[in-house]
Amino acid sequence: MTANLPIATEIVPIVLQLWPAIAMTDDQFYEFCQLNRDFRIERNAAGELIIMPPTGSETDERNFDLIGQL
């Protein structure tokens, strides 16, 4: 008998510190996000870009399980 142990995986965001070397207006940030639609991109108050990689099948499976429970 084999036991299915949960695998702890953590998706770590990439944080890019642009300021003061690169200043990005709201319109430039919007265009950047449009060019990179596969990623979740945020910008915080300090001007840092926070980029999350796309989720994979493991997350899809968890979401499916949650929907089934609801």
BELGI-V534691 format. One record per residue. RES is the residue in three letters. SS is DSSP state (~ for helix, > for strand, _ for the rest). PHI is phi in whole degrees, 0 to 359 (NA if undefined). PSI is psi in whole degrees, -180 to 180 (none if undefined). Layout:
RES/SS/PHI/PSI  RES/SS/PHI/PSI
//
This chain:
MET/_/NA/131  THR/_/253/144  ALA/_/260/135  ASN/_/270/106  LEU/_/267/138  PRO/_/293/139  ILE/_/259/121  ALA/_/276/112  THR/_/240/138  GLU/_/235/128  ILE/_/266/113  VAL/_/266/129  PRO/_/287/156  ILE/>/266/129  VAL/>/246/119  LEU/>/253/124  GLN/>/264/107  LEU/_/265/-37  TRP/_/283/136  PRO/_/263/0  ALA/_/295/-39  ILE/_/229/123  ALA/_/257/130  MET/_/240/122  THR/_/286/170  ASP/~/299/-40  ASP/~/294/-40  GLN/~/293/-39  PHE/~/297/-43  TYR/~/300/-46  GLU/~/297/-40  PHE/~/300/-44  CYS/~/295/-38  GLN/~/294/-35  LEU/~/285/-19  ASN/_/234/56  ARG/_/294/-19  ASP/_/284/-9  PHE/_/244/152  ARG/>/270/117  ILE/>/240/132  GLU/>/230/160  ARG/>/229/128  ASN/_/267/-180  ALA/_/296/-25  ALA/_/277/0  GLY/_/85/8  GLU/>/281/141  LEU/>/268/131  ILE/>/246/117  ILE/>/244/121  MET/>/257/134  PRO/_/290/159  PRO/_/296/151  THR/_/281/156  GLY/_/252/-165  SER/~/293/-28  GLU/~/297/-42  THR/~/293/-41  ASP/~/301/-41  GLU/~/295/-43  ARG/~/297/-42  ASN/~/296/-40  PHE/~/298/-43  ASP/~/298/-42  LEU/~/296/-43  ILE/~/297/-40  GLY/~/298/-35  GLN/~/288/-29  LEU/_/284/none
//
